[in-house]
Amino acid sequence: MKMEECFYTTFSKEQEDYILNIAKQRNLLISGGSDYHGLNKKQHELAVGRGDLNISKEIISNWNINFYREMQK
């Protein structure tokens, strides 16, 4: 599976849109991350990073569909 991290704790809306467009053009799955690596990283919280990061659970269902298709080849 090929994917691109389109949602990240420090990305602006414009950056997200730009990367999402590239992923769509290249038919890549999309992902995201909060950059949370435990309590040693100040101002980073699990699942939201440094702010209001919100990654839809629907993204994962798309991964499952694509994974299943790859396994059928």
PQR file of N, CA, C, O and H, with PARSE charges and radii, in Angstrom:
ATOM      1  N   MET A   1       0.845  -1.173   0.000 -0.4000 1.5000
ATOM      2  CA  MET A   1       0.000   0.000   0.000 -0.0000 2.0000
ATOM      3  C   MET A   1       0.891   1.236   0.000  0.5500 1.7000
ATOM      4  O   MET A   1       1.892   1.301   0.713 -0.5500 1.4000
ATOM      5  N   LYS A   2       0.511   2.198  -0.802 -0.4000 1.5000
ATOM      6  CA  LYS A   2       1.237   3.463  -0.848 -0.0000 2.0000
ATOM      7  C   LYS A   2       0.351   4.537  -0.252  0.5500 1.7000
ATOM      8  O   LYS A   2      -0.818   4.670  -0.615 -0.5500 1.4000
ATOM      9  H   LYS A   2      -0.302   2.145  -1.381  0.4000 1.0000
ATOM     10  N   MET A   3       0.923   5.307   0.675 -0.4000 1.5000
ATOM     11  CA  MET A   3       0.123   6.347   1.308 -0.0000 2.0000
ATOM     12  C   MET A   3       0.951   7.584   1.589  0.5500 1.7000
ATOM     13  O   MET A   3       2.181   7.551   1.572 -0.5500 1.4000
ATOM     14  H   MET A   3       1.872   5.198   0.970  0.4000 1.0000
ATOM     15  N   GLU A   4       0.252   8.673   1.847 -0.4000 1.5000
ATOM     16  CA  GLU A   4       0.871   9.964   2.123 -0.0000 2.0000
ATOM     17  C   GLU A   4       0.279  10.525   3.407  0.5500 1.7000
ATOM     18  O   GLU A   4      -0.932  10.464   3.623 -0.5500 1.4000
ATOM     19  H   GLU A   4      -0.748   8.700   1.861  0.4000 1.0000
ATOM     20  N   GLU A   5       1.144  11.072   4.256 -0.4000 1.5000
ATOM     21  CA  GLU A   5       0.670  11.724   5.477 -0.0000 2.0000
ATOM     22  C   GLU A   5       0.169  13.121   5.106  0.5500 1.7000
ATOM     23  O   GLU A   5       0.957  14.024   4.825 -0.5500 1.4000
ATOM     24  H   GLU A   5       2.127  11.122   4.081  0.4000 1.0000
ATOM     25  N   CYS A   6      -1.147  13.279   5.111 -0.4000 1.5000
ATOM     26  CA  CYS A   6      -1.774  14.529   4.693 -0.0000 2.0000
ATOM     27  C   CYS A   6      -2.214  15.394   5.870  0.5500 1.7000
ATOM     28  O   CYS A   6      -2.452  16.592   5.716 -0.5500 1.4000
ATOM     29  H   CYS A   6      -1.787  12.546   5.340  0.4000 1.0000
ATOM     30  N   PHE A   7      -2.318  14.790   7.020 -0.4000 1.5000
ATOM     31  CA  PHE A   7      -2.738  15.524   8.213 -0.0000 2.0000
ATOM     32  C   PHE A   7      -1.633  15.419   9.252  0.5500 1.7000
ATOM     33  O   PHE A   7      -1.207  14.320   9.608 -0.5500 1.4000
ATOM     34  H   PHE A   7      -2.125  13.817   7.146  0.4000 1.0000
ATOM     35  N   TYR A   8      -1.174  16.561   9.733 -0.4000 1.5000
ATOM     36  CA  TYR A   8      -0.076  16.588  10.691 -0.0000 2.0000
ATOM     37  C   TYR A   8      -0.298  17.758  11.633  0.5500 1.7000
ATOM     38  O   TYR A   8      -0.918  18.756  11.266 -0.5500 1.4000
ATOM     39  H   TYR A   8      -1.520  17.454   9.444  0.4000 1.0000
ATOM     40  N   THR A   9       0.198  17.630  12.816 -0.4000 1.5000
ATOM     41  CA  THR A   9      -0.083  18.600  13.870 -0.0000 2.0000
ATOM     42  C   THR A   9       0.293  20.047  13.525  0.5500 1.7000
ATOM     43  O   THR A   9      -0.346  20.972  14.027 -0.5500 1.4000
ATOM     44  H   THR A   9       0.702  16.819  13.114  0.4000 1.0000
ATOM     45  N   THR A  10       1.292  20.263  12.699 -0.4000 1.5000
ATOM     46  CA  THR A  10       1.709  21.631  12.378 -0.0000 2.0000
ATOM     47  C   THR A  10       1.268  22.105  10.992  0.5500 1.7000
ATOM     48  O   THR A  10       1.555  23.242  10.618 -0.5500 1.4000
ATOM     49  H   THR A  10       1.811  19.511  12.291  0.4000 1.0000
ATOM     50  N   PHE A  11       0.578  21.260  10.223 -0.4000 1.5000
ATOM     51  CA  PHE A  11       0.145  21.658   8.883 -0.0000 2.0000
ATOM     52  C   PHE A  11      -0.981  22.685   8.949  0.5500 1.7000
ATOM     53  O   PHE A  11      -1.893  22.573   9.768 -0.5500 1.4000
ATOM     54  H   PHE A  11       0.345  20.336  10.527  0.4000 1.0000
ATOM     55  N   SER A  12      -0.903  23.674   8.084 -0.4000 1.5000
ATOM     56  CA  SER A  12      -2.006  24.620   7.922 -0.0000 2.0000
ATOM     57  C   SER A  12      -3.071  23.977   7.028  0.5500 1.7000
ATOM     58  O   SER A  12      -2.818  22.943   6.409 -0.5500 1.4000
ATOM     59  H   SER A  12      -0.162  23.764   7.419  0.4000 1.0000
ATOM     60  N   LYS A  13      -4.227  24.569   6.960 -0.4000 1.5000
ATOM     61  CA  LYS A  13      -5.295  24.081   6.084 -0.0000 2.0000
ATOM     62  C   LYS A  13      -4.815  24.074   4.637  0.5500 1.7000
ATOM     63  O   LYS A  13      -5.114  23.142   3.889 -0.5500 1.4000
ATOM     64  H   LYS A  13      -4.432  25.409   7.462  0.4000 1.0000
ATOM     65  N   GLU A  14      -4.084  25.088   4.244 -0.4000 1.5000
ATOM     66  CA  GLU A  14      -3.568  25.176   2.878 -0.0000 2.0000
ATOM     67  C   GLU A  14      -2.587  24.039   2.592  0.5500 1.7000
ATOM     68  O   GLU A  14      -2.612  23.457   1.507 -0.5500 1.4000
ATOM     69  H   GLU A  14      -3.841  25.845   4.852  0.4000 1.0000
ATOM     70  N   GLN A  15      -1.730  23.722   3.552 -0.4000 1.5000
ATOM     71  CA  GLN A  15      -0.787  22.621   3.371 -0.0000 2.0000
ATOM     72  C   GLN A  15      -1.522  21.290   3.260  0.5500 1.7000
ATOM     73  O   GLN A  15      -1.193  20.463   2.409 -0.5500 1.4000
ATOM     74  H   GLN A  15      -1.709  24.195   4.433  0.4000 1.0000
ATOM     75  N   GLU A  16      -2.519  21.085   4.120 -0.4000 1.5000
ATOM     76  CA  GLU A  16      -3.324  19.862   4.044 -0.0000 2.0000
ATOM     77  C   GLU A  16      -3.968  19.722   2.673  0.5500 1.7000
ATOM     78  O   GLU A  16      -3.905  18.658   2.057 -0.5500 1.4000
ATOM     79  H   GLU A  16      -2.786  21.756   4.811  0.4000 1.0000
ATOM     80  N   ASP A  17      -4.586  20.793   2.197 -0.4000 1.5000
ATOM     81  CA  ASP A  17      -5.261  20.752   0.896 -0.0000 2.0000
ATOM     82  C   ASP A  17      -4.282  20.441  -0.235  0.5500 1.7000
ATOM     83  O   ASP A  17      -4.600  19.669  -1.139 -0.5500 1.4000
ATOM     84  H   ASP A  17      -4.637  21.658   2.697  0.4000 1.0000
ATOM     85  N   TYR A  18      -3.106  21.036  -0.183 -0.4000 1.5000
ATOM     86  CA  TYR A  18      -2.088  20.817  -1.203 -0.0000 2.0000
ATOM     87  C   TYR A  18      -1.666  19.346  -1.228  0.5500 1.7000
ATOM     88  O   TYR A  18      -1.611  18.729  -2.292 -0.5500 1.4000
ATOM     89  H   TYR A  18      -2.848  21.663   0.552  0.4000 1.0000
ATOM     90  N   ILE A  19      -1.371  18.791  -0.056 -0.4000 1.5000
ATOM     91  CA  ILE A  19      -0.912  17.410   0.014 -0.0000 2.0000
ATOM     92  C   ILE A  19      -2.042  16.439  -0.325  0.5500 1.7000
ATOM     93  O   ILE A  19      -1.806  15.425  -0.981 -0.5500 1.4000
ATOM     94  H   ILE A  19      -1.416  19.292   0.808  0.4000 1.0000
ATOM     95  N   LEU A  20      -3.265  16.736   0.115 -0.4000 1.5000
ATOM     96  CA  LEU A  20      -4.415  15.902  -0.247 -0.0000 2.0000
ATOM     97  C   LEU A  20      -4.592  15.847  -1.759  0.5500 1.7000
ATOM     98  O   LEU A  20      -4.905  14.789  -2.306 -0.5500 1.4000
ATOM     99  H   LEU A  20      -3.457  17.560   0.648  0.4000 1.0000
ATOM    100  N   ASN A  21      -4.397  16.965  -2.436 -0.4000 1.5000
ATOM    101  CA  ASN A  21      -4.523  17.018  -3.886 -0.0000 2.0000
ATOM    102  C   ASN A  21      -3.469  16.135  -4.559  0.5500 1.7000
ATOM    103  O   ASN A  21      -3.773  15.422  -5.516 -0.5500 1.4000
ATOM    104  H   ASN A  21      -4.143  17.824  -1.991  0.4000 1.0000
ATOM    105  N   ILE A  22      -2.244  16.183  -4.063 -0.4000 1.5000
ATOM    106  CA  ILE A  22      -1.181  15.328  -4.609 -0.0000 2.0000
ATOM    107  C   ILE A  22      -1.530  13.856  -4.407  0.5500 1.7000
ATOM    108  O   ILE A  22      -1.390  13.050  -5.326 -0.5500 1.4000
ATOM    109  H   ILE A  22      -1.997  16.762  -3.286  0.4000 1.0000
ATOM    110  N   ALA A  23      -1.988  13.504  -3.197 -0.4000 1.5000
ATOM    111  CA  ALA A  23      -2.354  12.111  -2.910 -0.0000 2.0000
ATOM    112  C   ALA A  23      -3.472  11.646  -3.835  0.5500 1.7000
ATOM    113  O   ALA A  23      -3.454  10.512  -4.312 -0.5500 1.4000
ATOM    114  H   ALA A  23      -2.102  14.159  -2.450  0.4000 1.0000
ATOM    115  N   LYS A  24      -4.435  12.510  -4.088 -0.4000 1.5000
ATOM    116  CA  LYS A  24      -5.546  12.158  -4.973 -0.0000 2.0000
ATOM    117  C   LYS A  24      -5.030  11.940  -6.401  0.5500 1.7000
ATOM    118  O   LYS A  24      -5.395  10.958  -7.048 -0.5500 1.4000
ATOM    119  H   LYS A  24      -4.449  13.432  -3.700  0.4000 1.0000
ATOM    120  N   GLN A  25      -4.192  12.843  -6.889 -0.4000 1.5000
ATOM    121  CA  GLN A  25      -3.647  12.734  -8.242 -0.0000 2.0000
ATOM    122  C   GLN A  25      -2.852  11.441  -8.432  0.5500 1.7000
ATOM    123  O   GLN A  25      -2.871  10.846  -9.509 -0.5500 1.4000
ATOM    124  H   GLN A  25      -3.896  13.641  -6.363  0.4000 1.0000
ATOM    125  N   ARG A  26      -2.159  11.016  -7.388 -0.4000 1.5000
ATOM    126  CA  ARG A  26      -1.298   9.831  -7.478 -0.0000 2.0000
ATOM    127  C   ARG A  26      -1.979   8.567  -6.957  0.5500 1.7000
ATOM    128  O   ARG A  26      -1.355   7.512  -6.851 -0.5500 1.4000
ATOM    129  H   ARG A  26      -2.143  11.499  -6.513  0.4000 1.0000
ATOM    130  N   ASN A  27      -3.264   8.689  -6.635 -0.4000 1.5000
ATOM    131  CA  ASN A  27      -4.055   7.557  -6.147 -0.0000 2.0000
ATOM    132  C   ASN A  27      -3.429   6.906  -4.904  0.5500 1.7000
ATOM    133  O   ASN A  27      -3.328   5.683  -4.815 -0.5500 1.4000
ATOM    134  H   ASN A  27      -3.771   9.546  -6.721  0.4000 1.0000
ATOM    135  N   LEU A  28      -3.012   7.749  -3.949 -0.4000 1.5000
ATOM    136  CA  LEU A  28      -2.406   7.278  -2.715 -0.0000 2.0000
ATOM    137  C   LEU A  28      -3.440   7.264  -1.594  0.5500 1.7000
ATOM    138  O   LEU A  28      -4.361   8.080  -1.578 -0.5500 1.4000
ATOM    139  H   LEU A  28      -3.094   8.743  -4.022  0.4000 1.0000
ATOM    140  N   LEU A  29      -3.280   6.340  -0.667 -0.4000 1.5000
ATOM    141  CA  LEU A  29      -4.092   6.384   0.543 -0.0000 2.0000
ATOM    142  C   LEU A  29      -3.615   7.558   1.378  0.5500 1.7000
ATOM    143  O   LEU A  29      -2.472   7.993   1.238 -0.5500 1.4000
ATOM    144  H   LEU A  29      -2.531   5.677  -0.680  0.4000 1.0000
ATOM    145  N   ILE A  30      -4.467   8.073   2.238 -0.4000 1.5000
ATOM    146  CA  ILE A  30      -4.082   9.202   3.068 -0.0000 2.0000
ATOM    147  C   ILE A  30      -3.997   8.777   4.527  0.5500 1.7000
ATOM    148  O   ILE A  30      -4.713   7.884   4.981 -0.5500 1.4000
ATOM    149  H   ILE A  30      -5.396   7.719   2.352  0.4000 1.0000
ATOM    150  N   SER A  31      -3.100   9.444   5.249 -0.4000 1.5000
ATOM    151  CA  SER A  31      -2.928   9.174   6.670 -0.0000 2.0000
ATOM    152  C   SER A  31      -2.601  10.484   7.373  0.5500 1.7000
ATOM    153  O   SER A  31      -2.542  11.546   6.753 -0.5500 1.4000
ATOM    154  H   SER A  31      -2.519  10.170   4.880  0.4000 1.0000
ATOM    155  N   GLY A  32      -2.394  10.387   8.650 -0.4000 1.5000
ATOM    156  CA  GLY A  32      -2.041  11.561   9.428 -0.0000 2.0000
ATOM    157  C   GLY A  32      -1.420  11.149  10.740  0.5500 1.7000
ATOM    158  O   GLY A  32      -1.495   9.985  11.134 -0.5500 1.4000
ATOM    159  H   GLY A  32      -2.442   9.525   9.154  0.4000 1.0000
ATOM    160  N   GLY A  33      -0.809  12.096  11.414 -0.4000 1.5000
ATOM    161  CA  GLY A  33      -0.179  11.790  12.688 -0.0000 2.0000
ATOM    162  C   GLY A  33      -0.061  13.004  13.582  0.5500 1.7000
ATOM    163  O   GLY A  33       0.086  14.134  13.115 -0.5500 1.4000
ATOM    164  H   GLY A  33      -0.747  13.041  11.093  0.4000 1.0000
ATOM    165  N   SER A  34      -0.127  12.749  14.875 -0.4000 1.5000
ATOM    166  CA  SER A  34      -0.049  13.830  15.855 -0.0000 2.0000
ATOM    167  C   SER A  34       1.376  14.087  16.327  0.5500 1.7000
ATOM    168  O   SER A  34       1.621  15.061  17.039 -0.5500 1.4000
ATOM    169  H   SER A  34      -0.246  11.832  15.255  0.4000 1.0000
ATOM    170  N   ASP A  35       2.325  13.227  15.941 -0.4000 1.5000
ATOM    171  CA  ASP A  35       3.723  13.332  16.356 -0.0000 2.0000
ATOM    172  C   ASP A  35       3.871  13.126  17.859  0.5500 1.7000
ATOM    173  O   ASP A  35       4.817  13.625  18.468 -0.5500 1.4000
ATOM    174  H   ASP A  35       2.127  12.436  15.362  0.4000 1.0000
ATOM    175  N   TYR A  36       2.941  12.397  18.451 -0.4000 1.5000
ATOM    176  CA  TYR A  36       3.007  12.102  19.883 -0.0000 2.0000
ATOM    177  C   TYR A  36       3.955  10.933  20.112  0.5500 1.7000
ATOM    178  O   TYR A  36       3.779   9.854  19.545 -0.5500 1.4000
ATOM    179  H   TYR A  36       2.173  11.991  17.956  0.4000 1.0000
ATOM    180  N   HIS A  37       4.952  11.159  20.944 -0.4000 1.5000
ATOM    181  CA  HIS A  37       5.927  10.106  21.238 -0.0000 2.0000
ATOM    182  C   HIS A  37       6.070   9.888  22.739  0.5500 1.7000
ATOM    183  O   HIS A  37       7.121   9.454  23.211 -0.5500 1.4000
ATOM    184  H   HIS A  37       5.094  12.035  21.405  0.4000 1.0000
ATOM    185  N   GLY A  38       5.021  10.188  23.483 -0.4000 1.5000
ATOM    186  CA  GLY A  38       5.053  10.012  24.929 -0.0000 2.0000
ATOM    187  C   GLY A  38       5.147  11.344  25.652  0.5500 1.7000
ATOM    188  O   GLY A  38       5.142  12.412  25.039 -0.5500 1.4000
ATOM    189  H   GLY A  38       4.167  10.541  23.100  0.4000 1.0000
ATOM    190  N   LEU A  39       5.232  11.255  26.943 -0.4000 1.5000
ATOM    191  CA  LEU A  39       5.204  12.449  27.790 -0.0000 2.0000
ATOM    192  C   LEU A  39       6.459  13.300  27.680  0.5500 1.7000
ATOM    193  O   LEU A  39       6.471  14.438  28.150 -0.5500 1.4000
ATOM    194  H   LEU A  39       5.236  10.388  27.441  0.4000 1.0000
ATOM    195  N   ASN A  40       7.509  12.777  27.072 -0.4000 1.5000
ATOM    196  CA  ASN A  40       8.751  13.538  26.957 -0.0000 2.0000
ATOM    197  C   ASN A  40       8.648  14.696  25.957  0.5500 1.7000
ATOM    198  O   ASN A  40       9.504  15.580  25.961 -0.5500 1.4000
ATOM    199  H   ASN A  40       7.500  11.853  26.690  0.4000 1.0000
ATOM    200  N   LYS A  41       7.633  14.710  25.113 -0.4000 1.5000
ATOM    201  CA  LYS A  41       7.457  15.783  24.133 -0.0000 2.0000
ATOM    202  C   LYS A  41       6.443  16.776  24.685  0.5500 1.7000
ATOM    203  O   LYS A  41       5.247  16.488  24.718 -0.5500 1.4000
ATOM    204  H   LYS A  41       6.937  13.992  25.110  0.4000 1.0000
ATOM    205  N   LYS A  42       6.903  17.917  25.109 -0.4000 1.5000
ATOM    206  CA  LYS A  42       6.015  18.918  25.693 -0.0000 2.0000
ATOM    207  C   LYS A  42       5.117  19.521  24.623  0.5500 1.7000
ATOM    208  O   LYS A  42       5.511  19.667  23.466 -0.5500 1.4000
ATOM    209  H   LYS A  42       7.875  18.151  25.082  0.4000 1.0000
ATOM    210  N   GLN A  43       3.925  19.861  25.027 -0.4000 1.5000
ATOM    211  CA  GLN A  43       2.914  20.486  24.169 -0.0000 2.0000
ATOM    212  C   GLN A  43       2.422  19.571  23.053  0.5500 1.7000
ATOM    213  O   GLN A  43       1.853  20.046  22.070 -0.5500 1.4000
ATOM    214  H   GLN A  43       3.605  19.743  25.967  0.4000 1.0000
ATOM    215  N   HIS A  44       2.632  18.279  23.192 -0.4000 1.5000
ATOM    216  CA  HIS A  44       2.093  17.307  22.238 -0.0000 2.0000
ATOM    217  C   HIS A  44       1.193  16.356  23.000  0.5500 1.7000
ATOM    218  O   HIS A  44       1.630  15.687  23.937 -0.5500 1.4000
ATOM    219  H   HIS A  44       3.095  17.893  23.990  0.4000 1.0000
ATOM    220  N   GLU A  45      -0.049  16.299  22.602 -0.4000 1.5000
ATOM    221  CA  GLU A  45      -0.987  15.410  23.258 -0.0000 2.0000
ATOM    222  C   GLU A  45      -1.389  14.301  22.292  0.5500 1.7000
ATOM    223  O   GLU A  45      -1.439  14.501  21.078 -0.5500 1.4000
ATOM    224  H   GLU A  45      -0.405  16.843  21.842  0.4000 1.0000
ATOM    225  N   LEU A  46      -1.668  13.150  22.842 -0.4000 1.5000
ATOM    226  CA  LEU A  46      -2.074  12.002  22.047 -0.0000 2.0000
ATOM    227  C   LEU A  46      -3.293  12.353  21.206  0.5500 1.7000
ATOM    228  O   LEU A  46      -4.279  12.873  21.727 -0.5500 1.4000
ATOM    229  H   LEU A  46      -1.627  12.987  23.828  0.4000 1.0000
ATOM    230  N   ALA A  47      -3.233  12.076  19.930 -0.4000 1.5000
ATOM    231  CA  ALA A  47      -4.309  12.235  18.948 -0.0000 2.0000
ATOM    232  C   ALA A  47      -4.563  13.657  18.483  0.5500 1.7000
ATOM    233  O   ALA A  47      -5.224  13.837  17.460 -0.5500 1.4000
ATOM    234  H   ALA A  47      -2.432  11.653  19.506  0.4000 1.0000
ATOM    235  N   VAL A  48      -4.079  14.670  19.172 -0.4000 1.5000
ATOM    236  CA  VAL A  48      -4.308  16.042  18.707 -0.0000 2.0000
ATOM    237  C   VAL A  48      -3.020  16.826  18.493  0.5500 1.7000
ATOM    238  O   VAL A  48      -3.055  17.948  17.987 -0.5500 1.4000
ATOM    239  H   VAL A  48      -3.541  14.524  20.002  0.4000 1.0000
ATOM    240  N   GLY A  49      -1.897  16.255  18.868 -0.4000 1.5000
ATOM    241  CA  GLY A  49      -0.629  16.944  18.657 -0.0000 2.0000
ATOM    242  C   GLY A  49      -0.534  18.230  19.445  0.5500 1.7000
ATOM    243  O   GLY A  49      -0.725  18.236  20.662 -0.5500 1.4000
ATOM    244  H   GLY A  49      -1.868  15.344  19.279  0.4000 1.0000
ATOM    245  N   ARG A  50      -0.240  19.318  18.757 -0.4000 1.5000
ATOM    246  CA  ARG A  50      -0.098  20.620  19.399 -0.0000 2.0000
ATOM    247  C   ARG A  50      -1.348  21.480  19.286  0.5500 1.7000
ATOM    248  O   ARG A  50      -1.338  22.627  19.733 -0.5500 1.4000
ATOM    249  H   ARG A  50      -0.085  19.312  17.769  0.4000 1.0000
ATOM    250  N   GLY A  51      -2.388  20.979  18.722 -0.4000 1.5000
ATOM    251  CA  GLY A  51      -3.543  21.852  18.517 -0.0000 2.0000
ATOM    252  C   GLY A  51      -4.822  21.091  18.342  0.5500 1.7000
ATOM    253  O   GLY A  51      -5.220  20.299  19.196 -0.5500 1.4000
ATOM    254  H   GLY A  51      -2.396  20.048  18.359  0.4000 1.0000
ATOM    255  N   ASP A  52      -5.469  21.343  17.213 -0.4000 1.5000
ATOM    256  CA  ASP A  52      -6.802  20.781  16.988 -0.0000 2.0000
ATOM    257  C   ASP A  52      -6.810  19.746  15.860  0.5500 1.7000
ATOM    258  O   ASP A  52      -7.769  19.663  15.093 -0.5500 1.4000
ATOM    259  H   ASP A  52      -5.145  21.986  16.519  0.4000 1.0000
ATOM    260  N   LEU A  53      -5.763  18.977  15.768 -0.4000 1.5000
ATOM    261  CA  LEU A  53      -5.675  17.937  14.742 -0.0000 2.0000
ATOM    262  C   LEU A  53      -6.879  17.011  14.857  0.5500 1.7000
ATOM    263  O   LEU A  53      -7.223  16.562  15.951 -0.5500 1.4000
ATOM    264  H   LEU A  53      -4.984  19.044  16.392  0.4000 1.0000
ATOM    265  N   ASN A  54      -7.513  16.731  13.735 -0.4000 1.5000
ATOM    266  CA  ASN A  54      -8.683  15.857  13.730 -0.0000 2.0000
ATOM    267  C   ASN A  54      -8.608  14.972  12.486  0.5500 1.7000
ATOM    268  O   ASN A  54      -8.838  15.439  11.371 -0.5500 1.4000
ATOM    269  H   ASN A  54      -7.234  17.096  12.847  0.4000 1.0000
ATOM    270  N   ILE A  55      -8.290  13.713  12.681 -0.4000 1.5000
ATOM    271  CA  ILE A  55      -8.169  12.772  11.574 -0.0000 2.0000
ATOM    272  C   ILE A  55      -9.379  11.855  11.601  0.5500 1.7000
ATOM    273  O   ILE A  55      -9.622  11.164  12.590 -0.5500 1.4000
ATOM    274  H   ILE A  55      -8.103  13.333  13.587  0.4000 1.0000
ATOM    275  N   SER A  56     -10.126  11.849  10.526 -0.4000 1.5000
ATOM    276  CA  SER A  56     -11.361  11.064  10.442 -0.0000 2.0000
ATOM    277  C   SER A  56     -11.090   9.572  10.490  0.5500 1.7000
ATOM    278  O   SER A  56     -10.138   9.088   9.878 -0.5500 1.4000
ATOM    279  H   SER A  56      -9.928  12.410   9.722  0.4000 1.0000
ATOM    280  N   LYS A  57     -11.929   8.839  11.220 -0.4000 1.5000
ATOM    281  CA  LYS A  57     -11.820   7.381  11.276 -0.0000 2.0000
ATOM    282  C   LYS A  57     -12.163   6.748   9.927  0.5500 1.7000
ATOM    283  O   LYS A  57     -11.801   5.597   9.682 -0.5500 1.4000
ATOM    284  H   LYS A  57     -12.702   9.232  11.718  0.4000 1.0000
ATOM    285  N   GLU A  58     -12.845   7.467   9.063 -0.4000 1.5000
ATOM    286  CA  GLU A  58     -13.206   6.952   7.744 -0.0000 2.0000
ATOM    287  C   GLU A  58     -11.974   6.635   6.902  0.5500 1.7000
ATOM    288  O   GLU A  58     -12.031   5.794   6.005 -0.5500 1.4000
ATOM    289  H   GLU A  58     -13.140   8.402   9.262  0.4000 1.0000
ATOM    290  N   ILE A  59     -10.872   7.299   7.187 -0.4000 1.5000
ATOM    291  CA  ILE A  59      -9.633   7.053   6.453 -0.0000 2.0000
ATOM    292  C   ILE A  59      -9.231   5.589   6.586  0.5500 1.7000
ATOM    293  O   ILE A  59      -8.812   4.967   5.610 -0.5500 1.4000
ATOM    294  H   ILE A  59     -10.825   7.982   7.916  0.4000 1.0000
ATOM    295  N   ILE A  60      -9.358   5.042   7.784 -0.4000 1.5000
ATOM    296  CA  ILE A  60      -8.947   3.660   8.034 -0.0000 2.0000
ATOM    297  C   ILE A  60      -9.816   2.674   7.268  0.5500 1.7000
ATOM    298  O   ILE A  60      -9.308   1.658   6.793 -0.5500 1.4000
ATOM    299  H   ILE A  60      -9.699   5.548   8.577  0.4000 1.0000
ATOM    300  N   SER A  61     -11.104   2.942   7.135 -0.4000 1.5000
ATOM    301  CA  SER A  61     -11.960   2.025   6.380 -0.0000 2.0000
ATOM    302  C   SER A  61     -11.509   1.956   4.925  0.5500 1.7000
ATOM    303  O   SER A  61     -11.611   0.902   4.297 -0.5500 1.4000
ATOM    304  H   SER A  61     -11.517   3.767   7.521  0.4000 1.0000
ATOM    305  N   ASN A  62     -11.020   3.047   4.391 -0.4000 1.5000
ATOM    306  CA  ASN A  62     -10.487   3.058   3.026 -0.0000 2.0000
ATOM    307  C   ASN A  62      -9.227   2.205   2.946  0.5500 1.7000
ATOM    308  O   ASN A  62      -9.000   1.537   1.937 -0.5500 1.4000
ATOM    309  H   ASN A  62     -10.938   3.903   4.901  0.4000 1.0000
ATOM    310  N   TRP A  63      -8.409   2.217   3.987 -0.4000 1.5000
ATOM    311  CA  TRP A  63      -7.212   1.372   4.009 -0.0000 2.0000
ATOM    312  C   TRP A  63      -7.622  -0.084   3.920  0.5500 1.7000
ATOM    313  O   TRP A  63      -7.030  -0.852   3.162 -0.5500 1.4000
ATOM    314  H   TRP A  63      -8.593   2.760   4.806  0.4000 1.0000
ATOM    315  N   ASN A  64      -8.631  -0.471   4.687 -0.4000 1.5000
ATOM    316  CA  ASN A  64      -9.073  -1.863   4.718 -0.0000 2.0000
ATOM    317  C   ASN A  64      -9.556  -2.320   3.347  0.5500 1.7000
ATOM    318  O   ASN A  64      -9.246  -3.433   2.921 -0.5500 1.4000
ATOM    319  H   ASN A  64      -9.112   0.153   5.303  0.4000 1.0000
ATOM    320  N   ILE A  65     -10.298  -1.488   2.665 -0.4000 1.5000
ATOM    321  CA  ILE A  65     -10.799  -1.823   1.334 -0.0000 2.0000
ATOM    322  C   ILE A  65      -9.628  -2.022   0.374  0.5500 1.7000
ATOM    323  O   ILE A  65      -9.593  -3.002  -0.371 -0.5500 1.4000
ATOM    324  H   ILE A  65     -10.549  -0.584   3.011  0.4000 1.0000
ATOM    325  N   ASN A  66      -8.686  -1.111   0.391 -0.4000 1.5000
ATOM    326  CA  ASN A  66      -7.547  -1.201  -0.512 -0.0000 2.0000
ATOM    327  C   ASN A  66      -6.638  -2.377  -0.164  0.5500 1.7000
ATOM    328  O   ASN A  66      -6.097  -3.027  -1.059 -0.5500 1.4000
ATOM    329  H   ASN A  66      -8.715  -0.316   0.997  0.4000 1.0000
ATOM    330  N   PHE A  67      -6.469  -2.650   1.116 -0.4000 1.5000
ATOM    331  CA  PHE A  67      -5.667  -3.800   1.527 -0.0000 2.0000
ATOM    332  C   PHE A  67      -6.303  -5.086   1.022  0.5500 1.7000
ATOM    333  O   PHE A  67      -5.610  -5.968   0.516 -0.5500 1.4000
ATOM    334  H   PHE A  67      -6.909  -2.122   1.842  0.4000 1.0000
ATOM    335  N   TYR A  68      -7.613  -5.192   1.158 -0.4000 1.5000
ATOM    336  CA  TYR A  68      -8.318  -6.376   0.703 -0.0000 2.0000
ATOM    337  C   TYR A  68      -8.157  -6.552  -0.808  0.5500 1.7000
ATOM    338  O   TYR A  68      -7.933  -7.667  -1.280 -0.5500 1.4000
ATOM    339  H   TYR A  68      -8.176  -4.475   1.570  0.4000 1.0000
ATOM    340  N   ARG A  69      -8.267  -5.477  -1.556 -0.4000 1.5000
ATOM    341  CA  ARG A  69      -8.106  -5.546  -3.011 -0.0000 2.0000
ATOM    342  C   ARG A  69      -6.708  -6.010  -3.389  0.5500 1.7000
ATOM    343  O   ARG A  69      -6.548  -6.802  -4.317 -0.5500 1.4000
ATOM    344  H   ARG A  69      -8.448  -4.572  -1.172  0.4000 1.0000
ATOM    345  N   GLU A  70      -5.690  -5.523  -2.677 -0.4000 1.5000
ATOM    346  CA  GLU A  70      -4.311  -5.923  -2.952 -0.0000 2.0000
ATOM    347  C   GLU A  70      -4.120  -7.413  -2.682  0.5500 1.7000
ATOM    348  O   GLU A  70      -3.400  -8.092  -3.414 -0.5500 1.4000
ATOM    349  H   GLU A  70      -5.819  -4.879  -1.923  0.4000 1.0000
ATOM    350  N   MET A  71      -4.757  -7.916  -1.645 -0.4000 1.5000
ATOM    351  CA  MET A  71      -4.610  -9.332  -1.280 -0.0000 2.0000
ATOM    352  C   MET A  71      -5.289 -10.235  -2.307  0.5500 1.7000
ATOM    353  O   MET A  71      -4.915 -11.402  -2.431 -0.5500 1.4000
ATOM    354  H   MET A  71      -5.343  -7.365  -1.051  0.4000 1.0000
ATOM    355  N   GLN A  72      -6.271  -9.732  -3.041 -0.4000 1.5000
ATOM    356  CA  GLN A  72      -6.993 -10.528  -4.013 -0.0000 2.0000
ATOM    357  C   GLN A  72      -6.236 -10.673  -5.330  0.5500 1.7000
ATOM    358  O   GLN A  72      -6.601 -11.504  -6.161 -0.5500 1.4000
ATOM    359  H   GLN A  72      -6.575  -8.785  -2.940  0.4000 1.0000
ATOM    360  N   LYS A  73      -5.199  -9.885  -5.530 -0.4000 1.5000
ATOM    361  CA  LYS A  73      -4.434  -9.934  -6.795 -0.0000 2.0000
ATOM    362  C   LYS A  73      -3.611 -11.190  -6.901  0.5500 1.7000
ATOM    363  O   LYS A  73      -2.913 -11.389  -7.895 -0.5500 1.4000
ATOM    364  H   LYS A  73      -4.902  -9.210  -4.855  0.4000 1.0000
TER
END
